[in-house]
Amino acid sequence: MRSVLVAFAFLLLQAPQSQAPGSIEGVVLRLGTSTPVVRARVSIGSAQTMTDQSGRFVFRNVQPGRYRVAVNHNAYVPAQYAERSRGGPGGYLTVGAGQTIKDIVIAMTPKGAISGRVYDRYGDPVTNGNVQAFKFAYQDGRRILVLVDNARTNDLGEYRLFWLAPGPY
């Protein structure tokens, strides 16, 4: 019996010890301002949370490891922590055992809109007309136009394309 207890104690000592979880805390702001982005979806791996009224978010019980922090919101261009360029890959955060990483800041670029009116050659509004926004892209080394968004004109010939990433169209 005594040898069984000694063997069991030895096995317990050999078992890997679980590491204490850490946490990640930060804030999501509108680029170039101190305006919080409210209700942005923040992700690390498969875990997600939403920012509060102050743009703040917290991940608790984060297992030690390397993580990318990604943020999405319909009115903003997707962003990652430590991006070097808009839309580029972000950097990694390394969470140690029991470590709390605080005060990370992620800036989001607001999306824009294109709006206007369409008239025919007689000056009358075009109703139910299709307005399209295109961007240039490269496919197999060739420059092509890619449809980004479209909208229909109303009875006054008005249209509005919205939630567009900054850039030429």
N, CA, C and O of each residue as an XYZ file, in Angstrom:
676
protein
N       0.824     -1.194      0.000
C       0.000      0.000      0.000
C       0.861      1.246      0.000
O       0.581      2.219     -0.701
N       1.925      1.197      0.809
C       2.809      2.355      0.897
C       3.479      2.625     -0.447
O       3.635      3.784     -0.831
N       3.876      1.585     -1.163
C       4.526      1.776     -2.459
C       3.549      2.349     -3.483
O       3.964      3.092     -4.372
N       2.266      2.020     -3.379
C       1.258      2.584     -4.275
C       1.117      4.077     -4.022
O       1.021      4.848     -4.977
N       1.103      4.508     -2.769
C       1.014      5.931     -2.437
C       2.237      6.692     -2.919
O       2.115      7.808     -3.424
N       3.411      6.101     -2.768
C       4.643      6.744     -3.235
C       4.612      6.876     -4.746
O       4.985      7.920     -5.281
N       4.174      5.836     -5.445
C       4.092      5.882     -6.901
C       3.083      6.939     -7.346
O       3.341      7.671     -8.302
N       1.942      7.029     -6.668
C       0.923      8.017     -6.993
C       1.448      9.433     -6.779
O       1.222     10.308     -7.615
N       2.141      9.667     -5.679
C       2.732     10.981     -5.398
C       3.760     11.336     -6.456
O       3.846     12.492     -6.870
N       4.540     10.361     -6.899
C       5.542     10.594     -7.936
C       4.857     10.998     -9.241
O       5.320     11.913     -9.923
N       3.761     10.326     -9.595
C       3.023     10.665    -10.812
C       2.440     12.074    -10.741
O       2.442     12.798    -11.737
N       1.946     12.461     -9.581
C       1.416     13.818     -9.422
C       2.495     14.864     -9.632
O       2.237     15.915    -10.219
N       3.690     14.590     -9.163
C       4.791     15.533     -9.342
C       5.207     15.627    -10.802
O       5.660     16.678    -11.254
N       5.055     14.532    -11.544
C       5.446     14.514    -12.950
C       4.391     15.139    -13.865
O       4.713     15.543    -14.983
N       3.145     15.223    -13.413
C       2.068     15.781    -14.238
C       2.329     17.261    -14.491
O       2.755     17.982    -13.590
N       2.071     17.717    -15.728
C       2.295     19.135    -16.007
C       1.380     20.000    -15.149
O       0.193     19.714    -14.995
N       1.945     21.041    -14.605
C       1.175     21.965    -13.782
C       0.485     22.963    -14.708
O       1.126     23.529    -15.594
N      -0.806     23.184    -14.514
C      -1.501     24.164    -15.336
C      -1.016     25.554    -14.932
O      -0.790     25.848    -13.758
N      -0.866     26.388    -15.944
C      -0.382     27.737    -15.686
C      -1.569     28.644    -15.380
O      -2.663     28.472    -15.918
N      -1.327     29.601    -14.513
C      -2.375     30.551    -14.140
C      -2.761     31.381    -15.362
O      -1.887     31.852    -16.090
N      -4.063     31.565    -15.592
C      -4.476     32.380    -16.733
C      -4.168     33.855    -16.503
O      -4.002     34.305    -15.369
N      -4.096     34.591    -17.604
C      -3.861     36.031    -17.544
C      -5.082     36.777    -18.047
O      -6.177     36.219    -18.131
N      -4.884     38.045    -18.383
C      -5.982     38.841    -18.930
C      -5.430     39.900    -19.877
O      -4.260     40.277    -19.808
N      -6.303     40.367    -20.761
C      -5.970     41.427    -21.718
C      -7.044     42.498    -21.584
O      -8.236     42.201    -21.659
N      -6.618     43.750    -21.385
C      -7.541     44.875    -21.237
C      -7.112     45.994    -22.174
O      -5.920     46.235    -22.365
N      -8.087     46.672    -22.750
C      -7.740     47.773    -23.634
C      -8.941     48.614    -23.999
O     -10.019     48.492    -23.417
N      -8.724     49.481    -24.992
C      -9.762     50.399    -25.445
C      -9.681     50.506    -26.965
O      -8.601     50.419    -27.549
N     -10.842     50.697    -27.596
C     -10.930     50.898    -29.036
C     -11.416     52.322    -29.268
O     -12.468     52.723    -28.769
N     -10.626     53.087    -30.041
C     -10.924     54.501    -30.295
C     -11.034     54.772    -31.788
O     -10.469     54.051    -32.611
N     -11.777     55.832    -32.123
C     -11.827     56.312    -33.500
C     -10.467     56.910    -33.829
O      -9.929     57.691    -33.044
N      -9.906     56.553    -34.977
C      -8.569     56.994    -35.377
C      -8.416     58.506    -35.254
O      -9.262     59.261    -35.732
N      -7.338     58.945    -34.613
C      -7.013     60.355    -34.492
C      -7.799     61.112    -33.443
O      -7.662     62.330    -33.330
N      -8.623     60.413    -32.669
C      -9.433     61.076    -31.648
C      -9.388     60.264    -30.357
O      -8.758     59.209    -30.284
N     -10.067     60.781    -29.353
C     -10.237     60.017    -28.113
C     -11.683     59.523    -27.995
O     -12.140     59.171    -26.908
N     -12.395     59.503    -29.130
C     -13.784     59.048    -29.153
C     -13.834     57.525    -29.104
O     -13.242     56.861    -29.954
N     -14.535     56.963    -28.114
C     -14.600     55.504    -28.021
C     -15.461     54.904    -29.134
O     -16.434     55.511    -29.580
N     -15.088     53.714    -29.567
C     -15.916     52.949    -30.499
C     -16.747     51.993    -29.644
O     -16.223     51.039    -29.068
N     -18.033     52.264    -29.573
C     -18.957     51.504    -28.722
C     -19.484     50.295    -29.496
O     -19.776     50.395    -30.688
N     -19.604     49.173    -28.827
C     -20.133     47.924    -29.376
C     -19.311     47.374    -30.535
O     -19.862     46.801    -31.475
N     -18.004     47.548    -30.469
C     -17.114     46.900    -31.432
C     -16.878     45.470    -30.957
O     -16.795     45.214    -29.756
N     -16.770     44.540    -31.906
C     -16.512     43.140    -31.573
C     -15.002     42.915    -31.556
O     -14.331     43.090    -32.574
N     -14.473     42.528    -30.399
C     -13.037     42.302    -30.215
C     -12.814     40.797    -30.089
O     -13.534     40.117    -29.358
N     -11.811     40.279    -30.807
C     -11.546     38.837    -30.817
C     -10.090     38.543    -30.508
O      -9.189     39.256    -30.951
N      -9.870     37.476    -29.739
C      -8.545     36.863    -29.602
C      -8.774     35.374    -29.808
O      -9.425     34.721    -28.993
N      -8.241     34.842    -30.890
C      -8.527     33.449    -31.206
C     -10.022     33.283    -31.416
O     -10.630     34.034    -32.178
N     -10.620     32.300    -30.744
C     -12.059     32.075    -30.888
C     -12.875     32.838    -29.838
O     -14.104     32.836    -29.897
N     -12.214     33.481    -28.890
C     -12.915     34.241    -27.843
C     -13.284     35.629    -28.369
O     -12.492     36.273    -29.058
N     -14.498     36.083    -28.034
C     -14.970     37.399    -28.457
C     -15.630     38.122    -27.298
O     -16.171     37.511    -26.376
N     -15.569     39.455    -27.375
C     -16.287     40.303    -26.432
C     -16.655     41.588    -27.163
O     -16.184     41.834    -28.273
N     -17.496     42.404    -26.538
C     -17.905     43.682    -27.117
C     -17.362     44.815    -26.259
O     -17.233     44.686    -25.042
N     -17.045     45.935    -26.922
C     -16.613     47.104    -26.165
C     -17.818     47.724    -25.470
O     -18.953     47.609    -25.933
N     -17.542     48.386    -24.341
C     -18.610     49.037    -23.583
C     -18.779     50.484    -24.047
O     -18.243     50.868    -25.087
N     -19.516     51.284    -23.286
C     -19.784     52.685    -23.635
C     -18.516     53.535    -23.666
O     -18.498     54.596    -24.288
N     -17.466     53.082    -23.005
C     -16.190     53.801    -22.990
C     -15.213     53.246    -24.015
O     -14.062     53.677    -24.071
N     -15.666     52.286    -24.831
C     -14.788     51.658    -25.813
C     -13.863     50.614    -25.206
O     -12.983     50.095    -25.892
N     -14.052     50.299    -23.922
C     -13.155     49.378    -23.216
C     -13.591     47.928    -23.393
O     -14.771     47.628    -23.570
N     -12.597     47.036    -23.340
C     -12.861     45.603    -23.406
C     -11.925     44.878    -22.451
O     -10.856     45.385    -22.107
N     -12.335     43.686    -22.025
C     -11.536     42.859    -21.120
C     -11.709     41.397    -21.518
O     -12.824     40.928    -21.745
N     -10.593     40.692    -21.599
C     -10.599     39.237    -21.716
C      -9.981     38.698    -20.439
O      -8.834     39.008    -20.118
N     -10.736     37.895    -19.713
C     -10.233     37.271    -18.488
C      -9.981     35.786    -18.762
O     -10.472     35.223    -19.740
N      -9.205     35.173    -17.872
C      -8.914     33.740    -17.979
C      -8.297     33.374    -19.330
O      -8.673     32.381    -19.952
N      -7.338     34.203    -19.772
C      -6.631     33.962    -21.027
C      -5.456     33.030    -20.738
O      -4.610     33.328    -19.895
N      -5.412     31.918    -21.432
C      -4.313     30.979    -21.245
C      -3.021     31.599    -21.772
O      -3.054     32.311    -22.775
N      -1.895     31.349    -21.128
C      -0.623     31.886    -21.604
C      -0.385     31.499    -23.065
O      -0.663     30.373    -23.476
N       0.132     32.452    -23.838
C       0.401     32.207    -25.253
C       0.443     33.502    -26.039
O       0.391     34.596    -25.478
N       0.540     33.351    -27.366
C       0.586     34.501    -28.282
C      -0.783     34.698    -28.917
O      -1.435     33.745    -29.346
N      -1.203     35.962    -28.963
C      -2.537     36.270    -29.483
C      -2.492     37.491    -30.389
O      -1.723     38.423    -30.158
N      -3.334     37.472    -31.432
C      -3.625     38.661    -32.225
C      -4.966     39.182    -31.743
O      -5.903     38.412    -31.536
N      -5.053     40.493    -31.565
C      -6.303     41.113    -31.133
C      -6.911     41.802    -32.354
O      -6.327     42.741    -32.896
N      -8.088     41.335    -32.787
C      -8.765     41.875    -33.967
C     -10.062     42.550    -33.541
O     -10.727     42.107    -32.604
N     -10.419     43.643    -34.249
C     -11.622     44.408    -33.917
C     -12.446     44.630    -35.185
O     -11.906     44.945    -36.245
N     -13.764     44.460    -35.056
C     -14.687     44.685    -36.168
C     -15.878     45.510    -35.699
O     -16.361     45.364    -34.576
N     -16.333     46.373    -36.588
C     -17.535     47.184    -36.359
C     -18.032     47.584    -37.746
O     -17.231     47.938    -38.611
N     -19.345     47.532    -37.962
C     -19.888     47.831    -39.293
C     -19.488     49.192    -39.832
O     -19.297     49.336    -41.039
N     -19.357     50.190    -38.976
C     -19.085     51.554    -39.427
C     -17.592     51.866    -39.541
O     -17.221     53.000    -39.844
N     -16.733     50.871    -39.302
C     -15.284     51.096    -39.307
C     -14.574     50.011    -40.107
O     -15.077     48.900    -40.272
N     -13.391     50.368    -40.597
C     -12.533     49.400    -41.278
C     -11.994     48.435    -40.218
O     -11.535     48.887    -39.169
N     -12.035     47.111    -40.462
C     -11.490     46.164    -39.476
C     -10.053     46.530    -39.101
O      -9.285     47.001    -39.939
N      -9.700     46.309    -37.839
C      -8.372     46.684    -37.343
C      -7.818     45.579    -36.450
O      -8.559     44.748    -35.925
N      -6.490     45.592    -36.292
C      -5.813     44.681    -35.375
C      -4.842     45.486    -34.526
O      -4.370     46.548    -34.930
N      -4.556     44.962    -33.349
C      -3.580     45.599    -32.468
C      -2.221     45.600    -33.155
O      -1.817     44.597    -33.744
N      -1.514     46.731    -33.079
C      -0.150     46.909    -33.597
C      -0.066     46.750    -35.114
O       0.918     46.220    -35.630
N      -1.107     47.212    -35.835
C      -1.040     47.234    -37.301
C       0.019     48.231    -37.739
O       0.180     49.289    -37.132
N       0.730     47.888    -38.787
C       1.702     48.834    -39.346
C       1.076     49.657    -40.467
O       1.521     50.769    -40.752
N       0.042     49.107    -41.102
C      -0.688     49.833    -42.134
C      -2.155     49.433    -42.047
O      -2.481     48.335    -41.596
N      -3.037     50.330    -42.480
C      -4.471     50.065    -42.397
C      -4.803     48.780    -43.152
O      -4.483     48.640    -44.332
N      -5.442     47.852    -42.462
C      -5.826     46.593    -43.075
C      -4.727     45.548    -43.103
O      -4.960     44.412    -43.514
N      -3.524     45.924    -42.665
C      -2.417     44.969    -42.641
C      -2.480     44.087    -41.412
O      -3.294     44.313    -40.517
N      -1.617     43.075    -41.369
C      -1.632     42.192    -40.195
C      -1.140     42.925    -38.954
O      -0.252     43.775    -39.025
N      -1.720     42.586    -37.845
C      -1.305     43.177    -36.580
C      -0.182     42.385    -35.949
O       0.236     41.345    -36.456
N       0.293     42.898    -34.836
C       1.329     42.206    -34.086
C       0.712     41.250    -33.080
O      -0.503     41.217    -32.887
N       1.561     40.488    -32.455
C       1.112     39.534    -31.444
C       1.308     40.108    -30.051
O       2.249     40.859    -29.797
N       0.399     39.740    -29.155
C       0.563     39.985    -27.722
C       0.933     38.647    -27.103
O       0.322     37.626    -27.418
N       1.922     38.647    -26.230
C       2.287     37.425    -25.529
C       1.835     37.549    -24.086
O       2.280     38.434    -23.355
N       0.943     36.651    -23.685
C       0.404     36.636    -22.328
C       1.147     35.569    -21.542
O       1.142     34.394    -21.908
N       1.790     35.992    -20.453
C       2.482     35.060    -19.572
C       1.538     34.534    -18.505
O       0.422     35.032    -18.350
N       1.983     33.538    -17.778
C       1.174     32.949    -16.710
C       0.826     34.016    -15.675
O       1.719     34.649    -15.111
N      -0.454     34.216    -15.426
C      -0.918     35.176    -14.434
C      -0.731     36.630    -14.812
O      -0.978     37.510    -13.987
N      -0.301     36.915    -16.034
C       0.001     38.286    -16.454
C      -1.263     39.020    -16.897
O      -2.130     38.447    -17.557
N      -1.352     40.292    -16.523
C      -2.414     41.167    -17.002
C      -1.788     42.191    -17.937
O      -0.927     42.972    -17.532
N      -2.225     42.181    -19.186
C      -1.770     43.181    -20.155
C      -2.844     44.250    -20.189
O      -3.995     43.979    -20.533
N      -2.455     45.485    -19.826
C      -3.415     46.585    -19.692
C      -3.145     47.680    -20.711
O      -2.061     47.795    -21.284
N      -4.176     48.467    -20.904
C      -4.086     49.735    -21.631
C      -3.623     49.601    -23.073
O      -2.948     50.496    -23.581
N      -3.968     48.502    -23.752
C      -3.668     48.483    -25.174
C      -4.712     49.345    -25.879
O      -5.875     49.381    -25.477
N      -4.289     50.031    -26.924
C      -5.172     50.933    -27.662
C      -5.213     50.474    -29.114
O      -4.175     50.263    -29.742
N      -6.419     50.324    -29.633
C      -6.601     49.965    -31.036
C      -7.421     51.075    -31.678
O      -8.525     51.383    -31.227
N      -6.872     51.678    -32.742
C      -7.553     52.771    -33.440
C      -8.254     52.222    -34.675
O      -7.687     51.433    -35.430
N      -9.498     52.655    -34.867
C     -10.274     52.212    -36.026
C     -10.568     53.387    -36.951
O     -10.903     54.482    -36.497
N     -10.439     53.146    -38.252
C     -10.713     54.148    -39.271
C     -12.189     54.086    -39.652
O     -12.682     53.030    -40.048
N     -12.906     55.218    -39.537
C     -14.317     55.194    -39.916
C     -14.483     54.978    -41.417
O     -13.677     55.439    -42.225
N     -15.545     54.268    -41.764
C     -15.877     54.099    -43.171
C     -16.617     55.344    -43.640
O     -17.141     56.111    -42.832
N     -16.654     55.533    -44.949
C     -17.277     56.719    -45.512
C     -18.500     56.380    -46.340
O     -18.970     55.243    -46.352
N     -19.003     57.383    -47.027
C     -20.188     57.221    -47.868
C     -20.038     58.067    -49.123
O     -19.347     59.086    -49.132
N     -20.696     57.622    -50.172
C     -20.808     58.390    -51.415
C     -22.299     58.565    -51.660
O     -23.054     57.593    -51.665
N     -22.715     59.802    -51.863
C     -24.134     60.041    -52.127
C     -24.276     61.088    -53.218
O     -23.343     61.843    -53.493
N     -25.429     61.128    -53.827
C     -25.666     62.107    -54.877
C     -27.030     61.927    -55.506
O     -27.890     61.212    -54.991
N     -27.206     62.604    -56.644
C     -28.456     62.513    -57.402
C     -28.113     62.217    -58.851
O     -27.092     62.666    -59.372
N     -28.983     61.454    -59.488
C     -28.802     61.113    -60.901
C     -29.966     61.710    -61.688
O     -31.135     61.493    -61.368
N     -29.608     62.476    -62.736
C     -30.611     63.095    -63.605
C     -30.402     62.603    -65.029
O     -29.285     62.279    -65.432
N     -31.488     62.553    -65.778
C     -31.348     62.204    -67.194
C     -30.986     63.461    -67.985
O     -30.815     64.535    -67.409
N     -30.871     63.326    -69.285
C     -30.418     64.464    -70.101
C     -31.415     65.617    -70.143
O     -31.074     66.710    -70.592
N     -32.651     65.384    -69.676
C     -33.659     66.442    -69.634
C     -33.746     67.097    -68.260
O     -34.546     68.009    -68.050
N     -32.920     66.628    -67.324
C     -32.928     67.199    -65.985
C     -33.918     66.548    -65.035
O     -34.119     67.027    -63.919
N     -34.537     65.459    -65.469
C     -35.477     64.738    -64.614
C     -34.721     63.692    -63.792
O     -33.744     63.114    -64.269
N     -35.174     63.450    -62.553
C     -34.492     62.441    -61.735
C     -34.651     61.038    -62.327
O     -35.716     60.678    -62.828
N     -33.590     60.267    -62.259
C     -33.631     58.864    -62.691
C     -34.087     58.042    -61.497
O     -33.400     57.986    -60.477
N     -35.252     57.403    -61.625
C     -35.761     56.580    -60.524
C     -35.379     55.122    -60.748
O     -35.354     54.634    -61.878
N     -35.086     54.445    -59.655
C     -34.698     53.034    -59.666
C     -33.460     52.772    -60.524
O     -33.294     51.682    -61.072
N     -32.602     53.770    -60.634
C     -31.346     53.592    -61.360
C     -30.322     52.864    -60.493
O     -30.338     52.988    -59.268
N     -29.444     52.115    -61.123
C     -28.416     51.366    -60.393
C     -27.113     52.165    -60.389
O     -26.561     52.459    -61.449
N     -26.625     52.514    -59.204
C     -25.361     53.236    -59.041
C     -24.366     52.265    -58.411
O     -24.676     51.605    -57.419
N     -23.166     52.181    -58.994
C     -22.174     51.217    -58.523
C     -20.860     51.904    -58.194
O     -20.458     52.857    -58.863
N     -20.193     51.408    -57.152
C     -18.854     51.887    -56.783
C     -17.865     50.754    -57.054
O     -18.069     49.622    -56.616
N     -16.793     51.073    -57.781
C     -15.755     50.101    -58.120
C     -14.413     50.561    -57.574
O     -14.180     51.756    -57.390
N     -13.537     49.603    -57.318
C     -12.145     49.882    -56.953
C     -11.250     49.064    -57.864
O     -11.637     48.003    -58.355
N     -10.045     49.578    -58.081
C      -9.067     48.801    -58.828
C      -8.425     47.773    -57.911
O      -8.169     48.037    -56.737
N      -8.169     46.595    -58.472
C      -7.466     45.528    -57.758
C      -6.599     44.802    -58.782
O      -6.711     45.043    -59.984
N      -5.749     43.928    -58.307
C      -4.890     43.147    -59.193
C      -5.220     41.674    -59.055
O      -5.313     41.141    -57.949
N      -5.396     41.018    -60.212
C      -5.668     39.589    -60.243
C      -4.777     38.976    -61.316
O      -4.830     39.368    -62.481
N      -3.966     38.020    -60.915
C      -3.014     37.372    -61.834
C      -2.143     38.406    -62.549
O      -1.831     38.250    -63.729
N      -1.755     39.458    -61.832
C      -0.875     40.478    -62.386
C      -1.571     41.492    -63.278
O      -0.913     42.373    -63.833
N      -2.888     41.389    -63.428
C      -3.622     42.336    -64.262
C      -4.487     43.236    -63.399
O      -5.065     42.801    -62.403
N      -4.566     44.494    -63.796
C      -5.400     45.464    -63.076
C      -6.846     45.289    -63.529
O      -7.148     45.326    -64.722
N      -7.739     45.098    -62.548
C      -9.153     44.902    -62.858
C     -10.003     45.801    -61.965
O      -9.538     46.291    -60.935
N     -11.249     46.008    -62.371
C     -12.209     46.731    -61.539
C     -13.032     45.714    -60.756
O     -13.502     44.714    -61.300
N     -13.194     45.996    -59.462
C     -13.956     45.113    -58.582
C     -15.130     45.905    -58.010
O     -14.951     46.998    -57.473
N     -16.325     45.343    -58.131
C     -17.513     45.979    -57.571
C     -17.440     45.938    -56.048
O     -17.262     44.874    -55.457
N     -17.579     47.106    -55.416
C     -17.521     47.205    -53.957
C     -18.927     47.303    -53.371
O     -19.236     46.644    -52.378
N     -19.775     48.125    -53.984
C     -21.128     48.314    -53.468
C     -22.004     48.868    -54.582
O     -21.503     49.408    -55.568
N     -23.305     48.730    -54.419
C     -24.233     49.349    -55.354
C     -25.492     49.762    -54.608
O     -25.774     49.275    -53.513
N     -26.243     50.670    -55.221
C     -27.486     51.160    -54.620
C     -28.439     51.555    -55.739
O     -28.020     51.801    -56.870
N     -29.708     51.612    -55.414
C     -30.746     52.064    -56.346
C     -31.146     53.494    -55.991
O     -31.181     53.875    -54.821
N     -31.441     54.264    -57.017
C     -31.910     55.630    -56.770
C     -33.376     55.593    -56.345
O     -34.126     54.689    -56.712
N     -33.759     56.598    -55.564
C     -35.156     56.691    -55.119
C     -35.959     57.531    -56.117
O     -35.491     57.805    -57.222
N     -37.151     57.932    -55.727
C     -38.026     58.698    -56.625
C     -37.481     60.078    -56.961
O     -37.918     60.696    -57.932
N     -36.528     60.570    -56.168
C     -35.907     61.871    -56.437
C     -34.565     61.727    -57.158
O     -33.875     62.717    -57.401
N     -34.206     60.495    -57.495
C     -32.925     60.240    -58.152
C     -31.759     60.184    -57.184
O     -30.604     60.186    -57.607
N     -32.047     60.135    -55.883
C     -30.986     60.149    -54.862
C     -30.481     58.729    -54.581
O     -31.233     57.756    -54.637
N     -29.189     58.649    -54.279
C     -28.589     57.371    -53.885
C     -27.593     57.620    -52.762
O     -27.128     58.739    -52.547
N     -27.286     56.550    -52.061
C     -26.259     56.625    -51.009
C     -25.596     55.264    -50.876
O     -26.254     54.262    -50.594
N     -24.285     55.241    -51.082
C     -23.457     54.056    -50.852
C     -22.716     54.311    -49.546
O     -22.074     55.350    -49.394
N     -22.794     53.380    -48.603
C     -22.234     53.660    -47.280
C     -21.372     52.506    -46.788
O     -21.321     51.436    -47.394
N     -20.691     52.757    -45.665
C     -19.745     51.824    -45.042
C     -18.632     51.452    -46.022
O     -18.242     50.289    -46.131
N     -18.134     52.456    -46.724
C     -17.043     52.244    -47.675
C     -15.709     52.546    -47.003
O     -15.572     53.545    -46.296
N     -14.742     51.687    -47.225
C     -13.397     51.933    -46.712
C     -12.816     53.151    -47.425
O     -13.121     53.374    -48.596
N     -11.986     53.945    -46.744
C     -11.377     55.109    -47.385
C     -10.566     54.703    -48.619
O      -9.951     53.638    -48.654
N     -10.580     55.565    -49.614
C      -9.798     55.311    -50.821
C     -10.535     55.774    -52.059
O     -11.680     56.219    -51.979
N      -9.874     55.670    -53.213
C     -10.497     56.097    -54.471
C     -11.489     55.055    -54.994
O     -11.281     53.848    -54.871
N     -12.583     55.570    -55.586
C     -13.604     54.708    -56.194
C     -13.890     55.195    -57.591
O     -14.721     54.613    -58.289
